[in-house]
Amino acid sequence: MLCLNNGKGVFQKQFMKKSAIKWLHDFYVSVTRRHKRWLLILIDATLFCLSIYSAFALRFNSSVPIHRLQEFSWQIVLLILVKIVVFRLKGMYRSILRYTGIELISLAWQSVLLSSGAQIILSYLYGDWPLPRSVLIIDGLLTLVLVVGARLSIFWIFSRAAISR
């Protein structure tokens, strides 16, 4: 490893950053299409969990007791499964690099609107739905931001790896 120490290790950090981006790019290129799809589903499921937890934290002022989340566990699992199914049906797992601009935002918006909208409509129709509707709305907005951010980050990694070659 090239390490020209100027007192702060700037060159070492830049080298490590470039090698990490290259490693991510090379790993992703070496994986089969089927495994890429499952990797994206896993990333999205993680983002969905993060968004629902963050929605609870925002709604209840950062103090989300675990027993409070356990009350809604079946609805949270249903919400995540519905999102994955809708994202798959809308084509969010077809190709990453195909959707990099307005198409990505449009497709993500449609997917989030359908998946979160279905849950919000169910909560209104069911009436006694224990999951707060405000959490569902916040979750939808956070999901949109996280999914678009993740896809753009992946695109950024590919573009950075292409520039460095």
N, C-alpha and C positions, 0 to 999 in steps of 0.2 A: 504494500500500500504506500502510495506517495504521501509523505507527510512533511510539508514545509511549514514548520511552526513559526508563526510570526507573533507569538505570544498569546494568541487567541485560538489557534487551530482552525482558522478560516478555510485554508486550503484542504485540510483533512475533512471538514464538514461538507464542503462542496463535492469532494471526490466521493464521499459516502452517499451523499444525496443522489448523485448521478448514478452510482452503482445500484442503489436501491430502486430507482426508477427503471433502470435497465433490467434488473432482476424481475421486477413486477411485469414488465413488458414481455420478457422472454418466457416467464412462467405462463402468462396468459396465452401467448402465441402457441406454446407447446401443448396446451390442453385441448382435448377434443371439443367439438361444438356442444355435444350433450353435457359434458362436464362444465362447460362455460355457462350453460343455461342453469344448471343446478347451483353453480357458484353465485350467479346473479340472484336466484331465488333465495338462497341463504343470506346474501347481503341485504336483500329487500326485507326479508323476514326480521332480520336484526334491526333494520331501520324502522320497521313498523312497530316493533317492541319499544324502541327508543322513543318514537313519536307518541305512542299511547302513554308511556310513563311520563314523558315531558308534558303532555296535555294535562294529565292529572296534577303534576307538580305546578303548572301554571294556574290551573283552576283552583287548587286548594292551597295556594301560597307556599309552595315548596315543601309542605309538610304532608307527605303522602304516607300514612301508616300502612304497613303490609296487610293488616287485616282488612283495610278498606279496599285494597286491590284484590284480595281473595274473594270478596263479595261479588266482584265482577269478572271472575276468572273465565267462566264459560262464555261470557259476552266478548271478552278480550280475545280469546282463542277464535271465536266465530268471526270477529272483525278481521283478524289477521288472515284467516283462511279465505274469507270473502275477497280480501284485497289481493291475495296471491292468485286466486282463480280469475278475477276480473283483469288483473294485469296480464295474465297469460292469454286470456281470450282477446284482449285488446292488442296484443302483439308486443308488449314491452320486453319480452325475452327473446325476440327473433334475432335482433342484431343490435349491438351497442352503437357502432360507429355510423350506422345508417341514420340514426336520430341524434343530431348534435346541435341543432339550433331551435328554430321555431317549431319544427316537427316534434322534437323531444318534449318541449313544454306543452304543446297541444295534446299529444298522446298521453303524457303524464297527467295533465289536467282532466282529460276525459276519464282516465282510469280511476283517479282519486274521486272524481265527482260521482261516478257510478258506484264505486265500492263504499265510500263513506255516505253518499246520498241514500243508498239502500238501507244502511243502518239507521240513519236519521229518520227516514220514512217509517221504518219498522218501529222505532221508538215512539213516533207520533200515533201510529195505528194501534200499537199494543197498549199504549196509555200508561201501563204500570211498569214500564221498562226501567230497571234500576240504574242503568248507566246514564249519567247526566248528558243531555243533548249538547251542552256547552263543551264537554270533553270531546264529543264526537266531531264537533266543528273545528275545535283547536287541533285535534288529531289529524283531520283532513288537510288543514293548512300546513302543519308540520310535515306530514307525509309528502306533500307536494315539494316542499323546499328540500327535504332530505333526499328524495329520489332523484330530483333534477340535479342536485349538488353531487350526488354519487356518480351519476352518469357523466356529468361534465368533468368530474375528477378523473374518471377512467379515460375519457377522451383526451384530457390534458396529459395524462401519463403516456398515452400513445403518441401524441404529437411531440412531447419532449423527447421520447425515445427515438422518434424518427429524425428530429433535429440533431441529436447527438451522434448519429451514425455517419 
